[in-house]
């Protein structure tokens, strides 16, 4: 039988390698928040001639109007997306008119979104509340569902720890993607993150439920062996339902879904994969460490302590 739990600290090290670089990038450059969270304006424009002006021409118009923080992105279909600090409808009209004079071309406004700083702070606060409420709900649900076995509360806490692991991996990915590809944390990112949390918790409940069932059958078996046996039993199910179905669809969406959905698809692709990974290699091993009290032995296993 596969000894997955025997290599648990190796898997913890792999997770640190995935999380820490992104957190370092975030600490240095900050999280790349979009206007949905920090407030600002997104202006998406298309030129009638199809000839796009240079970024310097766009920025010069914005700078002349006092908008010195503008960022310009050009899409593959000849559309320019300009993000800047908050501007009113009147200022937007002025910007478009000045751009038309600057490039001597007619401009079509495809999208104009403005979010004030106050609204942005409210969105960020509610996003944090949503994640916190989800974590508390998971602990309460699993504790109630597993109330027939000892230390049911630990199962809920370990599920939340593994769920936070998945969240940190996603945040690390977006922090690095923000510097390399211009990704931003927006409302679509929040949708992807909550979806990752839902799938992550679902898979962890399946693994923990198998541990619960086996603990009633193999009462004299060492808990680590019992948990490892339960993981092996659910391994095929996790791979078939998560990796072989959802992941293929998301991979196709990331490759062929276009620029608008690519970031969303990649976040879901990585997040759902990590949800399956953490159910097997993070959640159950954390529960075993807690049950064995390994932190009292500086995270040494029983046989090491005995030796």
C-alpha positions as CSV (number, residue, x, y, z in Angstrom):
1,X,0.0,0.0,0.0
2,X,1.2,3.5,-0.8
3,X,2.7,5.2,2.3
4,X,1.5,8.7,1.6
5,X,1.5,9.9,5.2
6,X,5.0,8.7,5.7
7,X,6.2,11.5,3.4
8,X,4.0,14.2,4.8
9,X,6.8,16.6,5.6
10,X,8.0,16.4,2.1
11,X,4.6,17.5,0.8
12,X,4.6,20.3,3.4
13,X,7.9,21.5,1.9
14,X,6.5,21.4,-1.6
15,X,3.6,23.6,-0.5
16,X,6.0,26.1,1.1
17,X,7.9,26.2,-2.2
18,X,4.6,27.1,-4.0
19,X,3.4,29.6,-1.4
20,X,6.4,31.5,-0.1
21,X,7.7,33.0,-3.4
22,X,4.3,34.5,-4.2
23,X,4.0,35.9,-0.7
24,X,7.4,37.5,-1.0
25,X,6.3,39.1,-4.3
26,X,3.1,40.3,-2.6
27,X,5.1,41.8,0.3
28,X,7.4,43.7,-2.0
29,X,4.9,44.9,-4.7
30,X,1.6,44.4,-3.0
31,X,-1.5,42.5,-4.2
32,X,-2.5,43.7,-7.7
33,X,-5.9,45.0,-6.8
34,X,-8.3,46.1,-9.6
35,X,-10.7,49.0,-9.5
36,X,-13.3,46.6,-8.0
37,X,-11.4,46.7,-4.7
38,X,-9.3,49.9,-4.6
39,X,-11.6,52.2,-6.7
40,X,-10.8,53.7,-10.0
41,X,-11.9,53.6,-13.7
42,X,-11.6,51.2,-16.5
43,X,-12.0,52.5,-20.0
44,X,-12.1,50.1,-22.9
45,X,-11.8,51.8,-26.3
46,X,-11.6,50.8,-30.0
47,X,-10.3,52.9,-32.9
48,X,-12.2,53.1,-36.2
49,X,-9.2,52.8,-38.4
50,X,-7.9,49.8,-36.5
51,X,-4.5,51.5,-36.1
52,X,-3.6,51.7,-32.4
53,X,-1.7,54.7,-31.1
54,X,1.4,54.2,-28.9
55,X,1.1,53.9,-25.2
56,X,3.0,57.2,-24.8
57,X,0.3,59.0,-26.7
58,X,-2.4,57.6,-24.5
59,X,-0.5,58.4,-21.3
60,X,0.3,61.9,-22.4
61,X,-3.5,62.8,-22.7
62,X,-4.1,61.3,-19.3
63,X,-1.2,63.1,-17.7
64,X,-2.4,66.4,-19.2
65,X,-5.7,65.9,-17.5
66,X,-4.1,65.1,-14.1
67,X,-4.6,61.3,-14.3
68,X,-0.9,60.3,-13.7
69,X,-1.5,56.7,-12.6
70,X,-3.0,55.4,-15.9
71,X,-2.0,51.9,-17.1
72,X,-2.6,50.8,-20.7
73,X,-3.2,47.2,-21.9
74,X,-3.6,46.2,-25.6
75,X,-5.6,43.1,-26.4
76,X,-5.2,40.7,-29.3
77,X,-8.3,42.1,-31.1
78,X,-7.1,45.7,-31.3
79,X,-8.8,47.0,-28.2
80,X,-7.0,49.2,-25.6
81,X,-7.9,48.9,-21.9
82,X,-6.9,51.9,-19.8
83,X,-7.0,51.8,-16.0
84,X,-6.7,54.9,-14.0
85,X,-7.9,56.7,-10.8
86,X,-11.6,57.5,-10.5
87,X,-13.1,59.7,-13.2
88,X,-16.6,61.1,-13.7
89,X,-18.7,60.8,-16.8
90,X,-17.8,64.3,-17.8
91,X,-14.1,63.7,-17.4
92,X,-14.4,60.5,-19.4
93,X,-16.0,62.5,-22.3
94,X,-13.1,64.9,-22.1
95,X,-10.6,62.1,-22.2
96,X,-12.2,60.5,-25.2
97,X,-12.4,63.8,-27.1
98,X,-8.7,64.6,-26.4
99,X,-7.7,61.2,-27.5
100,X,-9.6,61.6,-30.8
101,X,-7.8,64.9,-31.4
102,X,-4.4,63.4,-30.4
103,X,-4.6,60.4,-32.8
104,X,-6.9,61.9,-35.4
105,X,-9.3,58.9,-35.3
106,X,-12.8,58.1,-34.1
107,X,-13.1,56.2,-30.9
108,X,-15.8,53.8,-29.8
109,X,-16.2,53.3,-26.0
110,X,-16.8,49.6,-25.5
111,X,-16.7,49.7,-21.7
112,X,-16.6,52.3,-19.0
113,X,-16.6,51.2,-15.3
114,X,-16.0,53.5,-12.4
115,X,-15.8,52.5,-8.7
116,X,-15.3,55.0,-6.0
117,X,-12.7,54.4,-3.2
118,X,-15.4,53.9,-0.6
119,X,-17.2,51.2,-2.6
120,X,-13.9,49.5,-3.3
121,X,-13.1,49.3,0.4
122,X,-16.6,47.9,1.1
123,X,-16.1,45.2,-1.6
124,X,-12.7,44.2,-0.1
125,X,-14.2,44.0,3.4
126,X,-17.1,41.9,2.3
127,X,-14.8,39.6,0.4
128,X,-12.8,39.0,3.6
129,X,-16.1,38.4,5.5
130,X,-17.2,35.9,2.9
131,X,-14.0,33.9,3.2
132,X,-14.1,34.0,7.0
133,X,-17.8,33.0,7.1
134,X,-17.1,30.1,4.8
135,X,-14.3,28.9,7.1
136,X,-16.5,29.1,10.2
137,X,-19.3,27.3,8.5
138,X,-17.0,24.5,7.4
139,X,-15.8,24.0,11.0
140,X,-19.3,23.9,12.4
141,X,-20.6,21.6,9.7
142,X,-17.8,19.0,9.9
143,X,-17.9,19.1,13.7
144,X,-21.6,18.4,13.7
145,X,-21.4,15.7,11.0
146,X,-18.5,13.9,12.7
147,X,-19.9,14.2,16.2
148,X,-20.0,10.5,16.7
149,X,-16.2,10.1,16.7
150,X,-13.6,11.5,19.1
151,X,-12.1,15.0,18.5
152,X,-14.6,15.8,15.7
153,X,-13.6,19.4,16.0
154,X,-10.1,18.6,14.8
155,X,-11.5,17.4,11.4
156,X,-13.1,20.8,10.8
157,X,-10.1,22.8,11.8
158,X,-7.8,20.7,9.6
159,X,-10.2,21.1,6.7
160,X,-10.0,24.9,7.1
161,X,-6.2,24.8,7.4
162,X,-6.0,22.9,4.1
163,X,-8.6,25.3,2.6
164,X,-6.4,28.3,3.6
165,X,-3.5,26.5,2.0
166,X,-5.4,26.5,-1.3
167,X,-6.3,30.2,-0.9
168,X,-2.6,31.0,-0.2
169,X,-1.5,29.1,-3.4
170,X,-4.1,31.1,-5.4
171,X,-3.0,34.4,-3.9
172,X,0.6,33.5,-4.5
173,X,-0.2,32.7,-8.2
174,X,-2.0,36.0,-8.7
175,X,0.8,38.0,-7.0
176,X,3.3,36.5,-9.4
177,X,0.9,36.8,-12.4
178,X,0.3,40.4,-11.6
179,X,4.0,41.2,-12.1
180,X,4.5,38.9,-15.1
181,X,1.2,39.1,-17.0
182,X,-0.6,42.2,-15.6
183,X,-3.2,40.1,-13.7
184,X,-5.4,41.9,-11.2
185,X,-7.6,40.9,-8.3
186,X,-11.1,41.7,-9.4
187,X,-14.7,40.5,-8.8
188,X,-14.1,37.6,-11.2
189,X,-11.1,36.6,-9.1
190,X,-13.3,36.5,-6.0
191,X,-15.7,34.3,-7.9
192,X,-12.9,31.9,-8.7
193,X,-11.6,31.9,-5.2
194,X,-15.0,31.1,-3.6
195,X,-15.4,28.3,-6.2
196,X,-12.0,26.9,-5.2
197,X,-13.0,27.0,-1.6
198,X,-16.2,25.1,-2.3
199,X,-14.5,22.3,-4.3
200,X,-11.7,22.1,-1.8
201,X,-14.0,21.6,1.2
202,X,-16.0,19.0,-0.8
203,X,-13.0,16.8,-1.4
204,X,-11.8,17.1,2.1
205,X,-15.1,16.0,3.5
206,X,-14.9,12.9,1.3
207,X,-11.5,12.0,2.6
208,X,-12.4,12.7,6.3
209,X,-15.7,10.8,5.9
210,X,-13.8,7.7,4.8
211,X,-11.4,8.1,7.8
212,X,-14.5,8.3,10.0
213,X,-16.0,5.1,8.5
214,X,-12.8,3.2,8.8
215,X,-12.3,4.3,12.4
216,X,-15.5,2.5,13.3
217,X,-14.4,-0.7,11.5
218,X,-10.6,-0.9,12.4
219,X,-10.8,0.3,16.0
220,X,-7.5,-1.2,17.0
221,X,-5.5,0.0,14.0
222,X,-3.0,2.8,14.5
223,X,-4.5,6.1,13.5
224,X,-1.8,7.0,11.0
225,X,-2.2,3.6,9.2
226,X,-5.9,4.0,9.2
227,X,-5.8,7.5,7.7
228,X,-3.3,6.3,5.1
229,X,-5.5,3.4,4.2
230,X,-8.5,5.8,3.9
231,X,-6.6,8.2,1.6
232,X,-5.6,5.3,-0.7
233,X,-9.2,4.2,-0.9
234,X,-10.4,7.7,-2.0
235,X,-7.4,8.4,-4.2
236,X,-9.0,7.1,-7.4
237,X,-12.2,8.9,-6.7
238,X,-10.4,12.2,-6.3
239,X,-8.4,11.8,-9.4
240,X,-11.4,10.8,-11.5
241,X,-13.9,13.4,-10.4
242,X,-11.5,16.4,-10.0
243,X,-8.6,15.9,-12.4
244,X,-10.1,13.9,-15.2
245,X,-13.2,15.9,-15.7
246,X,-13.1,19.5,-14.4
247,X,-9.4,20.1,-15.0
248,X,-9.6,19.1,-18.7
249,X,-12.5,21.6,-19.3
250,X,-10.6,24.4,-17.5
251,X,-7.4,23.6,-19.4
252,X,-9.4,24.0,-22.7
253,X,-10.9,27.2,-21.5
254,X,-7.5,28.6,-20.5
255,X,-6.0,27.7,-23.9
256,X,-8.9,28.7,-26.2
257,X,-11.2,30.8,-24.1
258,X,-9.7,34.2,-25.0
259,X,-7.9,36.9,-23.0
260,X,-10.9,37.9,-21.0
261,X,-11.4,34.5,-19.4
262,X,-7.8,33.2,-19.3
263,X,-6.9,34.5,-15.9
264,X,-10.2,33.2,-14.4
265,X,-9.7,29.8,-16.0
266,X,-6.0,29.5,-14.9
267,X,-6.9,30.4,-11.3
268,X,-9.6,27.8,-11.2
269,X,-7.4,25.3,-12.9
270,X,-4.6,25.7,-10.3
271,X,-7.0,26.2,-7.4
272,X,-9.0,23.0,-8.0
273,X,-5.9,21.0,-8.6
274,X,-4.5,22.3,-5.3
275,X,-7.9,21.5,-3.6
276,X,-7.4,17.8,-4.6
277,X,-3.7,17.9,-3.7
278,X,-4.3,19.4,-0.2
279,X,-7.1,16.9,0.6
280,X,-4.6,14.1,0.2
281,X,-1.3,15.7,1.2
282,X,-2.2,18.5,3.6
283,X,-5.5,18.0,5.3
284,X,-5.2,14.3,6.3
285,X,-1.4,14.6,7.3
286,X,-2.3,17.7,9.4
287,X,-5.0,15.7,11.2
288,X,-2.4,12.8,11.8
289,X,0.1,15.3,13.2
290,X,-2.5,16.7,15.6
291,X,-3.8,13.2,16.6
292,X,-0.2,12.0,17.3
293,X,0.8,15.2,19.1
294,X,3.9,15.5,16.9
295,X,4.3,19.2,17.7
296,X,5.3,18.2,21.3
297,X,8.2,16.3,19.7
298,X,9.3,19.1,17.4
299,X,7.3,17.4,14.6
300,X,9.1,14.1,14.9
301,X,7.2,10.9,14.2
302,X,6.6,8.3,16.9
303,X,9.3,5.9,15.8
304,X,11.8,8.8,15.6
305,X,10.9,9.8,19.2
306,X,11.2,6.3,20.4
307,X,14.6,5.8,18.8
